Amino acid sequence: MQNHAERLDGLGTTIFTEMTALAERTGSINLGQGFPDSDGPRPVVDAAVAALQSGANQYAPLPGVPALREAVLRHQRERYGLNPEDVLITFGATEAIASALLGLCNPGDAAILIEPYYDSYGACIAFAGAYKRVVTLRPPDFRLDPEELRAAAERSGGRARVLMWNSPHNPTGRVFTREEMEAVARVCVDYDLICVSDEVYEHLVFDGEHVPIAALPGMAERTLTISSLGKSFSFTGWKIGWCSGPARLVGSVRSVKQFLTFAGGTPLQHAAAAALALPDVHLQRLRAELRANRDTLADAIAAAGWRPLLPAGTYFINADVGAEATRFCAELPARCGVVAIPTSVFYDDKAAGATLVRFAFCKRPEVIAEAAGRLARMTDGA
Ligand SMILES: Cc1ncc(COP(=O)(O)O)c(C=O)c1O
């Protein structure tokens, strides 16, 4: 029997490592992996330096630095009208997701996933000994079919424990509608599911607005809301994340987290508290820049003869290139000096995303302009 490492080898992050190496080898612009190429707001860096110099360098308390815990609670209250009972600071959203799935899923339980999905979800469900029930979003709209979702819960025959939710959604860029979210809430209530909601792109919405699923009727008491500093403030390397919600759910995450990392990044937790207290103009500026990048890349994708699938949020855009995307992505650097990722890596049903390519647009405008120029000049089709 394969162990976890053997089963996971070749999945998920390997493609990002390979594509990043390919970008370096070919001198290409790397729009494969989603990290910004410039720092976040200066006052946040200054707060980190101040914390480092003022002796905030030992273990943080397990629940997190009080200033950041308070800042997260205030953020949830003032932006969304939520009043979570508890909050826990984690090593990025990644650790919150892992601890939640390990803490909440028993061996043999089912966890409902919406695909394409962020790769850590599947891996952590496997670690927990649980299994996936996958609902598929299909291009070009990536709309959630409420009947498919209900059928997935029904098929689990009472073993469904968790529904993993992610809006704004990586890799499609969808910001789900109120109607779709109400359908999710109804299924969670009807099947008594815990909703683990990954909202790391909450502030990167260009069309519409972010609604935390915990704000829907019946959901606050069954939702664990996860977010982090990385995407909203362009500090992905700091890995400061958090989760909030009912005390019993946050407690489950804490029980696992204490044996994974216990605590981490004390000075950066102080800086994250400063980030959450910044005036909104920082987020507005980031959104405006990302929206312009999105539009530049969408135009270039269309000019190259492919179909851009315009995202309402996140910093990813998909193109339907009308050809097998894995081979397309392997050849793209040599053809035009741009690296992208085949979206099928996020699908279990590989056929559903077979012709989709994901580009990250969280780079400086001049880098996006250069990448757009290279793509638009490609004339030899797919
Ligand atoms: C959907 C989603 N969730 C979680 C993460 C990881 O967040 P963090 O860097 O805070 O661990 C990412 C990063 O790409 C993501 O896209």
PDBQT file of the ligand as one rigid body, heavy atoms in Angstrom, charges set to zero:
ROOT
HETATM    1  C1  LIG A 401      -7.325  29.378  -2.491  1.00  0.00    +0.000 C 
HETATM    2  C2  LIG A 401      -6.081  29.524  -1.683  1.00  0.00    +0.000 A 
HETATM    3  N1  LIG A 401      -6.102  29.214  -0.377  1.00  0.00    +0.000 NA
HETATM    4  C3  LIG A 401      -5.010  29.312   0.392  1.00  0.00    +0.000 A 
HETATM    5  C4  LIG A 401      -3.803  29.744  -0.134  1.00  0.00    +0.000 A 
HETATM    6  C5  LIG A 401      -2.607  29.809   0.749  1.00  0.00    +0.000 C 
HETATM    7  O1  LIG A 401      -2.640  30.914   1.581  1.00  0.00    +0.000 OA
HETATM    8  P1  LIG A 401      -1.424  31.239   2.563  1.00  0.00    +0.000 P 
HETATM    9  O2  LIG A 401      -0.278  31.688   1.714  1.00  0.00    +0.000 OA
HETATM   10  O3  LIG A 401      -1.930  32.283   3.467  1.00  0.00    +0.000 OA
HETATM   11  O4  LIG A 401      -1.082  29.974   3.274  1.00  0.00    +0.000 OA
HETATM   12  C6  LIG A 401      -3.727  30.071  -1.495  1.00  0.00    +0.000 A 
HETATM   13  C7  LIG A 401      -2.445  30.494  -2.088  1.00  0.00    +0.000 C 
HETATM   14  O5  LIG A 401      -2.243  30.484  -3.279  1.00  0.00    +0.000 OA
HETATM   15  C8  LIG A 401      -4.896  29.965  -2.282  1.00  0.00    +0.000 A 
HETATM   16  O6  LIG A 401      -4.880  30.275  -3.581  1.00  0.00    +0.000 OA
ENDROOT
TORSDOF 0
